Amino acid sequence: MPRSRALPAAPDWLTSYLPSSAASDLYASASPQTAAHWHTMARGLAALGDQSGGVQEQIARQIRDMGLTFRVAGDEAERDWPLTPMPLIIGGDEWAGIEAGVVQRADLLERLIGDIYGHGQLVAKRHLPAPILTGSPYFARKMPGMAPPSGHWLHVCAMDLTRGPDGQWCVLSDRVRLATGVGYALENRLAFSRATGSLLGDIHARRQASFFSALREGLARDCQRDRPRIALLTPGRLNQSYSEQAHLARYLGFPLVEGRDLVVNRDRLFVRTIAGPKRVDALWRWIDTNALDPLSFDVRSTLGVPDLMATLPGGAVVANWPGAEVVESRAMAAQMERLCPLLLGQPAMLKSVPSWWCGQEGALAHTEQHFDQLLIAPAFGSAEGLGRQPVVGASLSPERRAALLAAMRQRPMDYVVQTLLALGQTPTLVEQQLVPRPFSLRVFAARDGQGRWKVMPGGFARILPGDDETPALIGTGDLSADVCIADAQKQSSIGHTMLDAPGVVRGGAILASQSADNLFWFTRYAERTEFTLRLLRALLGGSIEADASAHQAGVGGVLINLLHAGGAVRALGMGEPTLDICADALTESDLPGGIPSLIRQLQNTGRALRQRFARDFWLIASRPMPQLRDQHPQTMLEVIEELLERLSALSGLIAENMMRGPAHAFIDMGRRIERALSICRVTRGLQASGQEGLNVLLELCDSQITYRSRYLSGAAPLQVLDLVLLDPDNPRSLAFQVEALVQRISGLPPLDDRNLPEQTLLDARAILAPLQAQSIADIDSGTLHAIEIQLLSLSDRISERYFLPNETVAPRQQGALLS
């Protein structure tokens, strides 16, 4: 199809928005009805803002509100998801052929995996070269002979497609290891539909909700009990597509778990929750087979579940079956069209990019003869002279060409060559203009409740700045686009979001132990940071004399010793100035209790909870530490005040916006324990320091205004101590913290139905009872020290009861866990 073909004529007011230079293969070959949909979309986008500037900003706002991010390999920071306003539109008639080809390809992959790990007839009859299996790093040598009880090796698969120069769709790669992009396809549709109102309905775009319902029902169908629990296994928050996994798990209603959240007992899989272990019937894995079970595959893996393979004979569903990714190699892709008639009895509807595995006879000679017209790629992940990246033969220098050919002659089985293919192009909105850009389309298929393949009506489009056939999800400079399958007739009940509304529910899903742990420590770090900042502010902003020595007597010395005990400053030397001590606490990132370290720990813990936090909350929590320009007291106070304001904002958002449930209980328990410990420590240090110490104590406990409104006299020992220790109505008092702890713990789900208080609740009540029964005259430094020890013990008890244990997996011969 000629690339110079112009778009159909547009109205005069749209000419600058939809220029004739935006010719593309996908648009130029569209049917008249589909071309009309392209124009309807372009007009609609233009109407939403000044030459689309408005709609671009609206989509960007939706992306930020939804928290859609991604991480390029090598980056530490996340980036906002790059969604272009112009979707990729495919007509319903053209899509029918793609859909049929995808279903056939999914059946082919299923049969191929079944033969590889089953009877092995393809290798035995020499239809499939054995080195293609044994050379692949994804061939699971422990899996032959192990078949899924359900009979399904695949539950979800994906294929990267593009439109060739002849107008035919072809397969760039198969993806069964990870269905990366399926969550982003959902998010693209959500963000686009929210920003553009009825535009999707105007072009008669198909809904996507039925695909996700089918995926959920297909996994549930293969489980061996009613109302099964299905979990999504993630490698963790540092994974490039963690945001996608979290959004997908939330939409499907699957618990998002890491390997350490799961435990195997008596050949059954359980997730550790705050209510005890809960049975998991199916696991949608987003980690490689090699990392799945360290006892069966790679012993170095920390991502998987020890002894997971023992659960498979008992009926545990793992999607996709371990070892399925062996069919993803480029060497296998070169065999697909030849294997299709053998396994399915029919020719392939979707052709692969013409490829040759150099381990086969004649392939290396063909490569040497046509080297400059070929793409040379590693057959199994990496190869000598290439690493992991393919190269175009014509782009190599004579020296590198000679070295690569020498390596290929030495080990030809490590290489695959492909015909250079110009990717199809689609109109793309770039800087308020439509321009043709090459694209690849990732389509997804999932088994439904009847075990049949359901293809997502659409998919994930990757828009590239130049020709690139690498099967990555997204990279620097790339864009993504919603994919719309547009029919001639309008569908019934097209919603603005194009997604089915869920049923009304209240409450939340199970709270995994690790999530509870992170919630608990997030506010502990926040409270610890706030207390350290208050100590620094008291040293810098008051009338305290603390310049003579770090070991001096008086209020300043007490505060400095508290900073040292908390790891905020280094070992103190005689005569060190207060300003130097405060500057150390504000700048030294190597100090465990220093402000930079505490903020880093706060943010690292918060990243694991990213999907539980609103955008405004995370924007505040993730803001970098302000730089300290100099050691002037006023400069340091400005930094301290800014950080205290941030922490106050976080506390306010938690108090006002967070749902009251187990998650809120743990985030509040962390705050109460840390605050109670701080109150005990600072009171023990300052209660004998005279009126100056009492005034500082009121300041550190944020109780000055309350004291002044209650007493006309200056700070008096009993009155101050009663306010900060025993007053149950003071939200900054010790009694208030412990009473809140009792309330939170008593509201958590028990391990059994005996209705007896658990030890954590008994321990919390044991701390509260003396505080309610004693007068302030009965509480001395020894009493406070004893309460500190009790609080630390309670923290340990909470960790032992609700969080992940330190020990390894329980032996299989032990009794069954609760389900």
Summary of the structure (lengths in Angstrom):
residues: 819
radius of gyration: 31.5
end to end distance: 59.9
largest distance: 99.6
contacts: 2737
relative contact order: 0.10
helix: 47%
strand: 13%
